[in-house]
Amino acid sequence: GMLFLVMPKEPVIRLSEVGDSGQSLLGHVMIVGEMCVAHLGLTNGFRMVVDEGPEGGQSVCCIHLPVLCGRQLGCPPG
């Protein structure tokens, strides 16, 4: 499997604090993640994860998008 991170240049602390002004930024981060997966030729699927808050598993103080791919991923995650 493979894991990589996509992070916006503009720091975003919490997804819940983004509001309308951050929608295009967050959409762009997801599109860049998908472009990276396509560039790597991993066509069988991928998972993007956003953690928020302590109960959501957020351990880094800015939004980043982990992209997991390259192997079968189970459900439910974690």
C-alpha positions in Angstrom: 0.0 0.0 0.0 0.9 3.6 -0.2 0.2 6.7 1.9 0.8 10.3 1.0 -0.4 13.7 2.3 -1.9 16.6 0.4 -1.7 19.9 2.4 -3.0 23.3 1.4 -0.4 26.2 1.3 -2.9 28.3 3.4 -3.1 26.8 6.9 -6.5 25.5 7.9 -6.8 24.5 11.5 -10.2 22.7 11.6 -12.6 21.7 8.8 -15.5 23.1 10.8 -14.0 26.5 10.9 -13.5 26.9 7.1 -16.8 28.3 6.1 -17.9 29.3 2.6 -14.6 31.0 1.8 -12.6 27.8 2.1 -14.8 25.5 -0.1 -12.7 26.1 -3.2 -9.5 25.5 -1.3 -10.7 22.2 0.2 -12.0 21.1 -3.2 -8.7 21.9 -4.8 -6.9 19.8 -2.1 -9.1 16.8 -3.0 -8.6 17.3 -6.7 -4.8 17.4 -6.3 -5.0 14.2 -4.3 -6.9 12.5 -7.1 -4.4 13.8 -9.7 -1.5 12.3 -7.7 -3.3 8.9 -7.6 -3.9 9.1 -11.4 -0.2 10.1 -12.0 0.9 7.1 -10.0 -1.3 4.9 -12.2 -3.3 3.5 -9.2 -6.6 3.0 -10.9 -8.3 0.5 -8.5 -9.4 3.1 -6.0 -8.2 5.2 -3.1 -9.3 6.6 0.3 -9.0 10.2 1.5 -9.4 10.9 5.2 -9.9 14.1 7.1 -9.6 14.0 10.9 -11.0 16.7 13.1 -10.8 17.2 16.9 -9.5 14.8 19.5 -12.3 12.3 19.1 -11.9 12.3 15.4 -8.2 11.4 15.7 -6.8 14.8 14.7 -3.2 14.8 15.9 -1.8 17.5 13.6 -2.9 21.1 14.1 -3.7 21.8 10.5 -5.9 20.1 7.9 -4.1 17.7 5.7 -5.5 15.0 3.5 -4.0 11.6 3.8 -4.5 9.5 0.6 -4.3 5.8 1.0 -4.1 3.5 -2.1 -2.4 0.6 -3.7 -4.0 -2.2 -1.7 -7.5 -3.4 -0.7 -8.8 -1.2 2.2 -11.2 -2.7 4.7 -14.4 -1.1 5.9 -15.1 0.2 8.5 -11.7 1.9 8.7 -9.7 2.0 12.0 
